[in-house]
Amino acid sequence: QVQLVESGGGSVQPGGSLRLSCTASKSIASFITMGWYRRDATNQREWVAVITHGGQTKYIDAVKGRFTISRDTVKNTIYLQMNSLNPEGAAVYFCKANFLEDVPIRDHWGQGTQVTVSS
């Protein structure tokens, strides 16, 4: 059972930046996709960004040009660089991953990290 641990959340003013990290308890060399989701104060959950094993990235329209997802396979970590944060970015951010060796394929989730955006 792989564990995912997010970190890097906090409180920033509008226009500020944060970098979230998600570190896996095992090698991420065999991941299929890894990504970030968020749940806002109304309990709405949405995916934010995803990176595939091949390095392709996708983002929801609301964060394109401001957020960047990346990975470091040596550190078994993915990141979400969040720039120009606005109040709509306030949420609990979760990391999700799935791996080739899981049969059947299943999603693994972290416990989440809180991001607050307020002046």
TORPA-203045 format. One record per residue (C-alpha): residue number from 1; x, z, y negated. Coordinates in pm, 1 decimal, always signed. Each point is the difference from the previous one (the first is absolute). Layout:
base_px_pz_py
NUM_X_Z_Y
...
This chain:
base_px_pz_py
1_+0.0_+0.0_+0.0
2_+167.7_-116.0_-317.9
3_-39.2_+211.5_-309.9
4_-12.7_-142.5_-349.4
5_+86.1_+221.9_-294.0
6_-76.9_-107.7_-353.6
7_+168.9_+138.9_-307.2
8_+51.9_-82.7_-364.6
9_-344.4_+67.0_-135.7
10_-52.2_+191.7_-318.7
11_-150.2_-6.3_-344.0
12_+82.9_-266.0_-257.5
13_-137.6_-119.5_-329.0
14_-163.2_-341.9_-26.5
15_+269.2_-263.2_-6.4
16_+233.3_+212.5_+207.8
17_+164.9_-73.0_+333.3
18_+33.2_+162.9_+338.6
19_+166.2_-99.2_+323.1
20_-168.4_+105.1_+320.1
21_+187.3_+24.0_+328.4
22_-126.8_-1.9_+355.3
23_+249.8_+101.7_+265.2
24_-67.7_-50.4_+368.7
25_+118.0_+234.7_+273.3
26_+136.0_-292.4_+197.1
27_+153.1_-339.8_-63.1
28_-222.1_-239.0_-189.9
29_+185.8_-300.6_+136.2
30_-295.7_-87.5_+220.2
31_-280.9_+47.5_-247.2
32_-262.7_-268.8_-30.3
33_-132.4_+98.0_-340.5
34_+53.7_+296.6_-224.3
35_-196.8_+64.0_-310.6
36_-148.5_+222.7_-261.5
37_-361.8_+98.3_-42.7
38_-160.4_+229.1_-251.2
39_-307.2_+216.2_-25.6
40_-135.0_+79.9_-342.9
41_-201.4_+295.3_-128.6
42_-323.3_-168.4_+105.7
43_+137.6_-19.4_+354.0
44_+23.9_-376.9_-12.4
45_+289.8_-122.4_+212.9
46_+170.0_-332.8_-50.3
47_+316.9_-164.6_+112.1
48_+257.0_-45.4_-271.5
49_+300.2_-181.9_+142.3
50_+131.7_-109.0_+336.4
51_+328.5_-130.4_+135.4
52_+36.7_-183.7_+327.2
53_+284.8_+5.8_+247.8
54_+102.0_-339.4_-135.5
55_+22.2_+136.8_-351.1
56_-315.9_-151.5_-143.9
57_-175.4_+214.6_-255.9
58_-356.4_+7.2_-123.9
59_-168.2_+196.7_-274.8
60_-347.4_+59.0_-125.0
61_-63.8_-181.4_-325.5
62_-20.9_+324.6_-196.5
63_+368.5_+80.4_+58.5
64_+162.9_-343.3_+10.0
65_+294.4_-19.1_-233.0
66_+18.4_+377.6_-35.2
67_+51.4_+134.1_+353.3
68_+270.9_-102.4_+245.1
69_+15.1_+83.9_+368.1
70_+336.0_-3.6_+173.9
71_+168.0_+129.7_+312.0
72_+328.9_+148.4_+111.1
73_+33.6_-29.8_+377.5
74_+316.7_+210.1_+0.0
75_-187.4_+291.7_-153.4
76_-322.2_-78.1_+191.6
77_-178.7_+7.0_-331.1
78_-230.3_-214.3_-204.5
79_-48.9_+40.3_-370.9
80_-262.2_-72.3_-259.0
81_+139.0_-40.4_-348.8
82_-286.4_+47.9_-240.8
83_+49.6_-103.0_-361.7
84_-237.5_-5.2_-295.2
85_-228.5_+246.9_+170.0
86_-348.3_+30.4_-141.5
87_-269.5_+260.8_+69.1
88_-149.1_-228.1_+267.5
89_+319.5_+58.1_+197.4
90_-72.3_+369.3_+40.9
91_-63.2_+63.8_+368.3
92_+140.6_+139.1_+319.7
93_+232.5_-263.4_+139.1
94_+38.1_-38.0_+374.6
95_+251.1_-187.1_+207.8
96_-111.3_-191.7_+306.7
97_+204.6_-167.7_+269.9
98_-42.7_-168.1_+334.9
99_+264.5_-87.8_+252.7
100_+57.0_-262.0_+268.1
101_+58.7_+256.7_+271.8
102_-342.1_+157.7_-38.0
103_-231.9_-136.6_+268.4
104_-265.5_-42.4_-118.1
105_+112.2_-35.4_-357.9
106_-108.4_+299.0_-206.8
107_+36.3_+113.5_-357.8
108_+209.9_+301.3_-89.0
109_-71.6_+181.0_-325.4
110_+185.6_+243.7_-217.9
111_-153.0_+304.2_-163.1
112_-4.5_-146.9_-349.6
113_+158.9_+73.0_-334.1
114_-192.3_+65.4_-321.5
115_+47.9_-216.5_-307.4
116_-152.6_+118.7_-326.5
117_-7.2_-214.9_-312.9
118_-112.2_+170.8_-316.6
119_+104.5_+52.6_-355.2
